[in-house]
C-alpha cells in the first residue's frame, strides 16, 4: 500500500485541527501538513442550529476547504485505523500509511446522550457534526408536529429558537418544548437575569420552556411519542433533539496508549503536549484546566479549541506558548436579545468562594437614544475580585456588538486588568455604534465597581 | 445678591463637566455639586451631524438633564462672569455668587475658523455646540442648493454624509462638496486604505470629495456664493460648513490668572489639577499629552473628555487617579462602512520613528459567511512595536461591532498587551455576531504579526 510522509499530521478537521494546520503553515511555511478527517465535509460547528431556521440548508453551513488547501494543507478524508507511535506512522482505513514527524490529535467530541430509557428510539437526535446526519434531522424536523429539545445550554436554546423560527416560517404550527434540568437555561454560562431574558425571548417565539425539569424517559414504540419528566408530566413529541453536552473522542489516543480520561479527554500539559513528545492534542478531545483555579475544566467551545489548536501547533518544534486555561467566552442570540459572557458568573464566583464586587451599567447602545435602532437597555455586569480589583468575569446583553464588547472583558480577564484600569481608560464611541462616552458600558460598570472597591488608585502605576 | 455654597462647582455642562459631576456623586455622595453652563440645553456633541440627516431635529439630540438632576446635581444656566480665587467664589452674569470648595473648569472648545478672506460671510457655519445655532444651520441647509464642507476630519465627513442623506431624502438635488487639505479624509486618525473606503462611500452618496485641496477664500457679496481653492477652482456654494478642528476655551482660566496656552488649553498635570490646588480642568479646554510619547496632544474627543472629567473629579480631595494621556480612540460610520481606530496609525508610528510590525485580518463578520447580513471583508489592522511586541494601534473596518472591536484594541494599547497575548487569548464568537473563531479579527491580526515578530513566546509569563 501507499506510504506518504508529512511533517505534521493532524487527525481531525474541525476547529482545533484546522487552526493547528493554519498555524503550522503560518509559523513554519516549509513544513508539510496533512489533515485527516473522516467526513467529506465539515459543518461550521457553531452554525449547526442556524441550518434549521436561518440558513435552511446544511450546504450553507460547511467550512470551505479552499482556504486550507490554498495554504498548502493536504486534506485526506480517509478514516484513521491506528497509529504506530514507534514508527511515527498512521495506518488508514484503506490500508495506506502516512508517516509523520509531529502528530496533533484533534479528534473532537460527540454529543452526550443521557442514559435514560428510550434514548435510542427513532427520531431522537444528538447534534453530531456530520452533514448527512444533520440533513436527516432537518427532514425529521420538517415533518414533525411536536419537537422536544432536551438541554437548555447554548446549543439547546439555539436549536429551540431556530426550530421555532423554521416552524413560524413554514406556518405549520409545530410546537417546540425546551426541557432544562437546572432552574434556568444557560445557567452555567450566563447571569441569572440574562438567562431569564433568553427564556422570555424563547417564550415570545412560542417555545414552551420547562426549567428544573428532569427527563425520566423517552416514550414511544420504535419512534418517539413523548418525553416523560420526573414530575410525571409527559411532553408529546414526534422528534427529540438532545443537547446536553459532549463527550471527548479519546478512543484513538487510548488505543495508542496515551493517558486519557473518558470525561476530561486526552491528557495534555499547558503546551498541549501529551506524554509522547511528538504527539499533541487540542480542542474538545483534550483535557483542559480552568483559567481561574487550575482545576480540570469541562468547558468545550470552538473558541477554546481554536486557541488550543494554535498553541499546540506553535509548540511542535520548541515550547513556545502555554495555554492560560479555559476562560469560557461565549456569545449567543435568542430572539431579539444577544447575550455574551466571559469568565465567571456570580454563581460560579460564589461557589469558588472568591470575594468579589459587581459593577453594572445599563444604557442605550446609541447616543442620543432617539437614534433609530437603539436598544435602550443594553447591560453590562462585571465582576471584580475584592482583594485586588482584578476582573474575573463579565456579562453583556445587547445587540450585534455584544460579543465584541464581551471580548473587551475576555481580554481584560486574561490579562488581569483591574476595575481602576477599565474605568479610567479611553474608549472609542460613536452615536451610531455605541453608548455615549458618559455611560459606555464597560467603563461605567467598572467605575461603579471601583467606587465600591478598596481605593488602590492607579496613581502608583 | 444671592450667595449659595456648593462643595464642587463645575463650569461647563458637556462631556467633561457632566462626567465630573457624576463621578463626584458616585465617589462622594455627600458632596454638593453644581454645574454652571451658559446654554439652556446641551446637544450631544458627537450626535450633531446626525441632526441633519438621521434625526431631523435638534431636539432629538439633547443630553437630558434628568439623569444628572436625579443624582442630586444642581444645574444652573447662568453664565459665569468671573471667579474670585482667593475667596473661592464664582460671580455670575446676574450678579449672584456661588462659593465653592473645589472648582472644575470644563469650558470646552469652540470651532476653529481658518483665517481666510470671506470666512465671516453669511451662511458660513462652524459646528457650535449651541442648539439655536445648530437649528439655524439646519434651516440654511434646507434651502441651500450647493453645500461645501471644509475639513475632512470626522466631523466634516459626518456632516457631508448627513447633508447628502438629507438632500437624498428631500429629493431636492443639493450638491455636496467636501474639501480636505490633506491627501485623504480622516487621515490623522485612520489608516489610508480605510480613508479611501470612506471617500468612496461619500462618493456613492453623491458627495464630491476634493482632497489635497487648500481653501484660499470664501467668495460672495454678503452671503457666500462659493469656495475658492488654491488650484484656482471655485466650488459654487450657497452654504458652507467648516469643520477643521477646535480651539480650547481658556478665557476664564486666563482671566483668573491660570496658565493656559491658546492652542493647547488650560495647563493641568496628570491629575488634571491646575496650578491652583483647588482648581482642576478637564476636557477640550485642558492640556493633554500623548499616551505614546508624553508630548502635548491636540486630540480633542468626547471620550478623552469623559475620561478626564472622571479623573479630575476623583482627585478633588486626594490624588487618586492619573490620566494615561490621550490615546485617540474613535469610531465613525460613513455610508455602509464603519471605521474605528485606537492609538497610532501607520503614518503616525513612522513619523514617530517607532519600528513596528503590522498584522492584518480580513474575514466575514459572521460564520458561515452565507448568513444574511454578512460583511464579507471586515478588516482589522494592528500595529505592534518590534522591540517588545506591544500593541500601539489598531484599526477596524466593518459593521455595527466596529467600535467595540476597536475597544478591545484600545484596552490592549492602554494596558500594554503584546501580539502574543492577543493571539493566544480566547474570544467569544458566535455565528450571528462575529467571525469564526478560526479567523476572529483581533486574534488573527495579532497572530499574523506575532509570526513576524521576534519570538519572545509567552512561556515565560
Interface residues (C-beta under 8 A of the other chain):
Chain A: X15 X18 X19 X22 X23 X26 X27 X44 X46 X47 X50 X54 X55 X60 X61 X62 X63 X271 X301 X302 X303 X304 X305 X306 X307 X310 X311 X319 X320 X321 X322 X323 X324 X326 X327 X328 X329 X330 X331 X332 X333 X338 X340 X341 X342 X367 X368 X370 X371 X372 X399 X400 X401 X402 X403 X404 X405 X406 X407 X408 X410 X411 X412 X414 X415 X417 X420 X421 X422 X423 X424 X425 X426 X427 X428 X429 X430 X431 X432 X433 X434 X436 X437 X438 X440 X442 X443 X447 X448 X451 X455 X457 X458 X459 X461
Chain B: X15 X18 X19 X22 X23 X26 X27 X44 X46 X47 X50 X54 X55 X60 X61 X62 X63 X271 X301 X302 X303 X304 X305 X306 X307 X310 X311 X319 X320 X321 X322 X323 X324 X326 X327 X328 X329 X330 X331 X332 X333 X338 X340 X341 X342 X367 X368 X370 X371 X372 X399 X400 X401 X402 X403 X404 X405 X406 X407 X408 X410 X411 X412 X414 X415 X417 X420 X421 X422 X423 X424 X425 X426 X427 X428 X429 X430 X431 X432 X433 X434 X436 X437 X438 X440 X442 X443 X447 X448 X451 X455 X457 X458 X459 X461
